[in-house]
Amino acid sequence: MNRLLSFVLAGALLAHAGGAWAQAPMTQGDALRLGTTAGGESSEIQAAWLRAVAAHQAAAYLDTVRETVAVAVEMARGLRATGAWSALDVLRQETAAAEFTVDALRVRTDAKLEVERLAHMLRASSTTLALPTQLAEVPPEPVTMPPLAADASAERAWALRTAYLRYGAAHQRAVL
């Protein structure tokens, strides 16, 4: 029920946003904010966003490599024409290229599936959902949280815990 409700809320948020999803790529922060407002499933939506962008990035990379493999096959055929390579060498190169092409197409299909999963979680169309072409670079060293943000985070956790305990006490009084 909670999941259904969050899908309805996400659909309402997307309907309110109109065509804004098609104009600008959805950032990881957008996915996190939308998930937080849509019933607290932010970690699932953020993970789906990361998988979709990473799969799309891998598919784009393999498309580039596939072009290089096609050039290698043409080069092998040229070497065969000059007599530098045997027919068996050319066949090996063509077989490796065919296997790589199948693998690249499988990765492309998996990337489309991940985008579809994310679109389904957000109740959006995968054709209107714009994602960045690649993930952000990983910082060379771990980033530490500034002291002010750490204090705010600890304060928020304490406030949430206090509110939870107050809610539990009020609920017990109401039941008794």
Secondary structure as UniProt FT lines:
FT   HELIX           2..17
FT   TURN            18..19
FT   HELIX           20..23
FT   HELIX           28..37
FT   TURN            38..39
FT   HELIX           42..82
FT   HELIX           87..122
FT   TURN            126..128
FT   HELIX           147..175
//
